[in-house]
Amino acid sequence: MKVVVDLSRCVGYAQCAFLAPEAFRLHGEEALMYDPNPDDARRDQVLRAAAACPVQAILVDQPDARHAPAEGSQP
């Protein structure tokens, strides 16, 4: 899993740091530090953190998901 945060969009709400503290943390009051390659054991936490971002600044690349059929698609 690969994580990228658009730091120009991030405004420091820290929802990600609350939901996945091992992958995201605030340095000071507004600077976000994050692990670009979090352990797969934290996948659910990281996905919840990305979904909770109010400005949608977190992108999570899931290599396994690329090969899975899209929901509702036919084989």
C-alpha positions as CSV (number, residue, x, y, z in Angstrom):
1,M,0.0,0.0,0.0
2,K,1.3,3.5,-0.9
3,V,0.0,6.7,0.7
4,V,0.4,10.2,-0.8
5,V,-0.9,13.3,1.0
6,D,-1.4,16.5,-1.0
7,L,0.1,18.8,1.6
8,S,-1.0,21.9,-0.3
9,R,-4.6,20.7,0.3
10,C,-4.1,19.5,3.9
11,V,-5.3,22.1,6.4
12,G,-4.4,20.2,9.6
13,Y,-7.8,18.9,10.8
14,A,-5.9,15.9,12.0
15,Q,-8.7,13.3,11.5
16,C,-6.1,11.1,9.9
17,A,-3.8,11.3,12.9
18,F,-6.7,10.5,15.2
19,L,-7.8,7.4,13.2
20,A,-4.4,6.1,12.2
21,P,-1.7,7.5,14.6
22,E,0.9,5.0,13.4
23,A,0.7,6.3,9.9
24,F,-0.1,10.0,10.3
25,R,0.9,12.5,13.0
26,L,1.0,16.3,13.3
27,H,4.4,17.9,13.8
28,G,3.8,21.1,15.6
29,E,0.3,22.6,15.1
30,E,-0.2,22.2,11.4
31,A,2.6,20.2,9.7
32,L,1.5,16.7,8.8
33,M,4.1,13.9,8.9
34,Y,3.1,10.5,7.4
35,D,4.4,7.1,6.5
36,P,4.2,6.8,2.6
37,N,4.4,3.0,2.9
38,P,2.4,1.9,6.0
39,D,2.3,-1.8,6.9
40,D,-0.6,-3.7,5.4
41,A,-1.7,-4.6,8.9
42,R,-2.8,-1.0,9.2
43,R,-4.7,-1.0,5.9
44,D,-8.2,-0.5,7.5
45,Q,-7.0,2.3,9.7
46,V,-5.4,4.1,6.8
47,L,-8.4,3.7,4.6
48,R,-10.7,5.1,7.3
49,A,-8.3,8.0,7.8
50,A,-8.3,8.8,4.1
51,A,-12.1,8.6,3.9
52,A,-12.4,10.9,7.0
53,C,-10.2,13.6,5.5
54,P,-12.5,16.7,5.1
55,V,-10.5,18.0,2.2
56,Q,-9.8,14.6,0.5
57,A,-6.0,15.3,0.7
58,I,-5.1,11.6,1.2
59,L,-4.6,9.2,-1.7
60,V,-4.2,5.5,-1.0
61,D,-2.9,3.2,-3.8
62,Q,-4.0,-0.4,-3.2
63,P,-2.2,-2.6,-5.8
64,D,-4.5,-5.5,-5.0
65,A,-7.6,-3.5,-5.8
66,R,-6.5,-2.8,-9.4
67,H,-7.0,-6.4,-10.3
68,A,-10.3,-6.9,-8.6
69,P,-13.5,-6.3,-10.7
70,A,-15.3,-3.1,-10.1
71,E,-18.5,-3.5,-8.0
72,G,-21.4,-4.1,-10.3
73,S,-19.3,-4.9,-13.3
74,Q,-19.8,-8.1,-15.3
75,P,-16.9,-10.4,-16.0
